[in-house]
Amino acid sequence: MGLFRGFLAPFRGGAFIVRHRLWPYLILPVLLDLALGVTAMFLALRYWRGEQWVGEQLVKAPAVGWLVLVVLTVVSAVILFLVAQPLVSALFSDRLSERIERQVRGEAPAAPFLASAGRAVAHGLLKLVLYGLAMLAAFALSIWTAGIGAIAGLALAGLFIAYDGFDYPLSRRGASFGKKWAYLARHPAQTIGFGAGATLLYLIPFALFVAPPFVAAGATLAFMEAEGAAGANAKRKGVAPAGGQPGGPGTEKTPEKAEQQATDEAKKPAEM
């Protein structure tokens, strides 16, 4: 899986959702994101209006006070939204990822709900700790050199977005927190390309609301393609596929072929 294909994966994920009309996995998260955005804005505005020094600025210099209030409200609301959005969209993105894998391969591994939920919470907390440390490092670099700090911050954001995307297919296979990061390290070109493409997607105006399902879908397609390529290489070398689970390495059916087959089968009832 190359750098360029990894870069295009989030956009291909969006095209897959549209082409196969998986609208419930897109529309419901968008509605929830809109509600979350309004709630975050309301809470941020209420908090900053209650701050004494902001109130004093509104009285002494209304123009400056309102500018400060608007900036603080928007920045705080965006931070709240970005922190809470993965939690809101996680369930829909996970179901979407599983649905895509079943549609392409005919089946997908599943994990017990309670064990999966507990592991997701634990891994989410560990990820937040790593993210906090990474952002502190980026902030320290920005104090030293602003340009390097900004580049490092964007790179780290892309890395964690890539982790979020590939987390769905890896979690269904019971991967530990360390093994998820090891998977990203084993596919550096895919990870870098995917992180860059997903970051660009998030920066497109209003795409923030549809980015999580696009990222989940794209990562699932990329994961299956990487698995298929690894299985094909192992077969050429005469190495038995690892595992033996359906859809594991060694699967001869590529996502592109399976996707075309699923599309053809969907058209059959209409042709009969």
Order of alpha helices (4+ residues) and beta strands (2+ residues): alpha-alpha-alpha-alpha-alpha-alpha-alpha-alpha-alpha-alpha
